[in-house]
Amino acid sequence: MKRRDFLLGTGAAGLAALSLRGGRSAQATAPALRPPRRLLVVFVAGGWDTCYAIDPKEPPLVDVPAGSVQQFAGLDVFTDPSRPNVTGFFERHAASTAIVRGIATDGIFHNECQRRIATGKRDDGQPDLAAMVGHDLGNDLPIPYLVLGDIAFTGPYTVSAARVGATNQIVALLGDPAADPAADPVAATEDALLHRYAQASADRARATRGALGYNRRRVDDFAAAIARGDRLRQLRGQLGTRGELQSFTSQIQLALDAVAQDVAHAVMLHTRLFWDTHADNFQQASSHENTFGPLTTLVDQLVTRPGRAAGSKMIDDTVVAVISELGRTPLLGGDPPHQGKGHWPLTSALVIGAGVRGGQAFGATTSGAAGMLIDLATGQPSAAGIQPMYSHFIAGLLALCGADPAAHLGTTPVFDAFLA
């Protein structure tokens, strides 16, 4: 038995066991509003110009790129032959996609607005949407919340989260992927011995002092943690290396495998593209293309991969939310040569997949891209309505995923018009 392999096996199990300490599951304290659903959040960090696709506008109140409005299964989307990936996504997946428009961020600074659109609150210690969903609904998995990008707010649920990327705490724990026991007969034999030893230890503990009550639960936790550690190690080859930032495409494949193999319940992804276009807003075109291409692949795979229930697909039990902390100002200006757009305190989002009223847009902005009052239950403009805020939107996403919004956001009104 090699000490390295012993530490590898027990270390992975130790990380998995940490998820048991995240606190009470919301399922145990409040009824789920919807069936539990897995969650993939795509963060468009920097602030996208929504008039390029998901909130069409016309001059002269808004400066828009070349293109025209097309209808896709009831969705009005701004497209152009120069942005084929945008068109391709909605041709394939408009029916399972809702657009949510005119979400107020109540600010124009990146850091604070990123926190608001991710968490639904202004508080520094508030966990983000994926952290809440992972903790509430997947806290028995090896990594309830898997973070693949640069932006995440784990708050009190840090113990339920793990990161892949520059710090990459997971690969530091799991070691060299070339040391996979499955590829080395000697290592495989040692690994089997370690598993038998661990199982025998658990059986002995049950027989002596762990047959009942608290001790029995702790022994069962130990045995379950080893199994979760094994699932985690199966993904080692896809986790990259320390200091490496994974591309959006690589993140998608890892996220899909992680949720499909019940390693993670919620995942935060990052486009790793330039969106903060103060000087040259026309870079938004390439950023849209390089987002909607991989996004099409992501949803394609959700449609084809098996789901949890017999005969189902992953799209039937998985939600994808594409969010950005800011929009862009309606008119060009800013830095010389005055072809950029500044920060705008309204944004729009995509919600895709399970339980979504697809093929419809909810919320609205004026012809000059200003906010509008809406009825949160219908998503339609209403003189008696309210301005939809980031908090209302996050409450709606929590409900969509099967978590209890009140457990995290208190009495915040729920924007649930996009829920089927």
Long-range contacts (C-beta under 8 A, 24 or more apart in sequence): 1-190, 1-193, 1-194, 2-187, 2-190, 4-175, 4-179, 5-179, 5-181, 5-187, 5-190, 5-191, 5-194, 6-194, 8-174, 8-175, 8-179, 9-191, 9-194, 9-195, 9-198, 9-226, 9-229, 11-173, 11-174, 12-173, 12-174, 12-229, 12-230, 12-232, 12-233, 13-198, 13-222, 13-225, 13-226, 13-228, 13-229, 14-225, 14-229, 15-142, 15-143, 15-162, 15-170, 15-173, 15-229, 15-232, 16-142, 16-143, 16-225, 16-226, 16-228, 16-229, 16-232, 17-221, 17-222, 17-225, 17-228, 18-159, 18-160, 19-139, 19-140, 19-141, 19-142, 19-143, 19-144, 19-159, 19-160, 19-228, 20-139, 20-140, 20-221, 20-225, 21-159, 22-135, 22-139, 22-144, 22-157, 22-159, 22-160, 23-135, 23-156, 23-157, 25-135, 25-136, 25-137, 25-139, 26-135, 26-136, 26-137, 26-403, 26-404, 26-407, 26-408, 27-136, 27-137, 29-404, 29-407, 30-404, 30-406, 30-407, 31-404, 32-137, 32-402, 32-403, 32-404, 33-399, 33-402, 33-403, 33-404, 33-405, 34-355, 34-399, 34-400, 34-401, 34-402, 34-419, 35-317, 35-355, 35-402, 36-137, 36-401, 36-402, 37-137, 37-317, 37-318, 37-319, 37-353, 37-354, 37-355, 37-400, 37-401, 37-402, 38-138, 38-259, 38-265, 38-266, 38-314, 38-317, 38-318, 38-319, 38-401, 39-129, 39-130, 39-133, 39-134, 39-265, 39-266, 39-267, 39-318, 39-319, 39-320, 39-321, 39-397, 39-401, 40-255, 40-259, 40-266, 40-267, 40-269, 40-298, 40-318, 40-319, 40-320, 40-321, 41-118, 41-128, 41-129, 41-130, 41-266, 41-267, 41-268, 41-269, 41-320, 41-321, 41-322, 41-323, 42-269, 42-270, 42-271, 42-291, 42-295, 42-320, 42-321, 42-322, 42-323, 43-114, 43-118, 43-149, 43-151, 43-268, 43-269, 43-270, 43-271, 43-323, 43-324, 44-271, 44-273, 44-275, 44-291, 44-322, 44-323, 44-324, 45-110, 45-114, 45-149, 45-150, 45-151, 45-270, 45-271, 45-275, 45-324, 45-325, 46-110, 46-273, 46-274, 46-275, 46-276, 46-277, 46-324, 46-325, 46-326, 47-110, 47-275, 47-276, 47-324, 47-325, 47-326, 47-327, 47-328, 47-343, 47-344, 47-347, 48-275, 48-284, 48-287, 48-288, 48-324, 48-326, 48-327, 48-328, 48-347, 49-277, 49-281, 49-284, 49-327, 49-328, 49-341, 50-101, 50-327, 50-328, 50-347, 50-348, 51-78, 51-328, 51-330, 51-369, 52-78, 52-83, 52-86, 52-284, 52-285, 52-288, 53-77, 53-78, 53-79, 53-83, 53-86, 53-288, 53-292, 54-78, 54-99, 54-101, 54-348, 54-350, 55-99, 55-101, 55-102, 55-348, 55-365, 55-369, 57-330, 57-367, 57-369, 58-367, 61-330, 61-331, 61-367, 61-368, 61-369, 62-330, 62-331, 62-367, 62-368, 62-369, 63-281, 63-330, 63-331, 63-332, 63-341, 65-282, 65-284, 65-285, 72-359, 73-358, 73-359, 74-359, 74-360, 75-99, 75-359, 75-360, 75-361, 76-361, 82-285, 83-285, 83-288, 83-289, 83-292, 84-289, 85-288, 85-289, 85-290, 85-291, 85-292, 85-293, 85-296, 86-288, 86-289, 86-292, 88-292, 88-293, 88-296, 89-292, 89-295, 89-296, 89-299, 92-296, 92-299, 92-300, 93-296, 93-299, 93-303, 93-352, 94-358, 94-359, 95-358, 95-359, 96-299, 96-315, 96-352, 96-353, 96-356, 96-358, 97-350, 97-351, 97-352, 97-356, 97-358, 97-359, 98-350, 98-351, 98-352, 98-356, 98-357, 98-358, 98-359, 98-360, 98-361, 98-362, 98-418, 99-348, 99-349, 99-350, 99-360, 99-361, 99-362, 100-348, 100-349, 100-350, 100-351, 100-361, 100-362, 100-363, 100-379, 100-388, 100-393, 100-415, 100-418, 101-348, 101-361, 101-362, 101-363, 101-364, 101-365, 102-346, 102-348, 102-363, 102-364, 102-365, 102-371, 102-372, 102-374, 102-387, 102-388, 103-346, 103-347, 103-348, 103-349, 103-363, 103-388, 103-389, 103-390, 103-393, 104-345, 104-346, 104-371, 104-387, 104-388, 104-389, 104-390, 105-325, 105-326, 105-345, 105-346, 105-347, 105-390, 106-345, 106-389, 106-390, 107-345, 108-326, 108-342, 108-343, 108-344, 108-345, 109-343, 110-276, 110-325, 110-326, 110-343, 113-325, 113-326, 113-345, 113-390, 114-151, 114-325, 115-153, 116-325, 116-390, 116-391, 117-323, 117-324, 117-325, 117-347, 117-390, 117-393, 117-394, 118-151, 118-152, 118-153, 118-323, 118-325, 118-394, 119-153, 119-155, 119-394, 120-390, 120-391, 120-393, 120-394, 120-395, 120-398, 120-408, 120-409, 120-412, 121-391, 121-409, 125-155, 125-156, 126-153, 126-155, 126-408, 127-153, 127-154, 127-155, 127-156, 127-157, 127-408, 128-152, 128-153, 128-154, 128-155, 128-268, 129-266, 129-321, 129-394, 129-397, 129-398, 130-266, 130-267, 130-268, 131-155, 131-157, 131-160, 131-161, 131-266, 132-157, 132-398, 132-403, 132-408, 133-265, 133-266, 133-398, 133-401, 133-402, 133-403, 134-160, 134-161, 134-264, 134-265, 134-266, 135-160, 136-403, 136-404, 136-407, 137-265, 137-266, 137-401, 137-402, 137-403, 138-264, 138-265, 138-266, 140-224, 140-228, 141-228, 141-262, 141-263, 141-264, 141-265, 142-228, 142-229, 142-231, 142-232, 142-263, 142-264, 143-170, 143-232, 143-258, 143-263, 143-264, 144-264, 144-265, 144-266, 145-264, 145-265, 145-266, 145-267, 145-268, 146-255, 146-258, 146-263, 146-264, 146-266, 146-267, 146-268, 147-267, 147-268, 148-246, 148-251, 148-254, 148-255, 148-267, 148-268, 148-269, 148-270, 149-251, 149-268, 149-269, 149-270, 149-272, 150-245, 150-270, 151-268, 151-270, 152-268, 164-239, 164-240, 164-246, 164-254, 165-240, 165-244, 165-245, 165-246, 166-242, 166-243, 166-244, 166-245, 167-242, 168-239, 168-240, 168-241, 168-242, 168-243, 168-244, 170-232, 170-239, 171-236, 171-239, 171-240, 171-241, 171-242, 172-242, 174-232, 174-233, 174-236, 174-239, 177-236, 177-237, 177-239, 180-233, 180-236, 180-237, 195-226, 198-222, 198-223, 198-226, 199-223, 231-261, 231-262, 231-263, 232-263, 234-261, 234-263, 235-261, 235-263, 245-272, 247-272, 248-272, 248-273, 248-290, 248-291, 248-294, 249-294, 249-297, 252-294, 252-297, 252-298, 252-301, 255-298, 256-298, 256-301, 256-302, 256-305, 256-314, 259-314, 259-318, 260-305, 260-306, 260-314, 275-324, 277-328, 277-340, 277-341, 278-334, 278-335, 278-340, 278-341, 278-342, 279-334, 279-335, 279-336, 279-339, 279-340, 280-339, 280-340, 281-328, 281-332, 281-339, 281-340, 281-341, 282-339, 284-328, 291-322, 295-320, 295-322, 299-352, 299-353, 302-353, 315-353, 315-354, 316-354, 317-354, 318-353, 318-354, 319-351, 319-352, 319-353, 319-354, 319-355, 319-356, 319-397, 319-400, 319-401, 320-350, 320-351, 320-352, 320-353, 321-349, 321-350, 321-351, 321-352, 321-397, 322-349, 322-350, 322-351, 322-352, 323-347, 323-349, 324-349, 327-369, 330-368, 330-369, 344-369, 346-370, 346-371, 349-393, 351-397, 351-400, 351-418, 354-400, 355-400, 355-419, 355-420, 356-400, 356-418, 356-419, 356-420, 357-417, 357-418, 357-419, 357-420, 360-418, 362-415, 362-417, 362-418, 363-388, 363-415, 363-417, 375-417, 376-413, 376-414, 376-415, 376-416, 376-417, 377-416, 377-417, 378-417, 379-415, 379-417, 379-418, 380-417, 386-413, 388-415
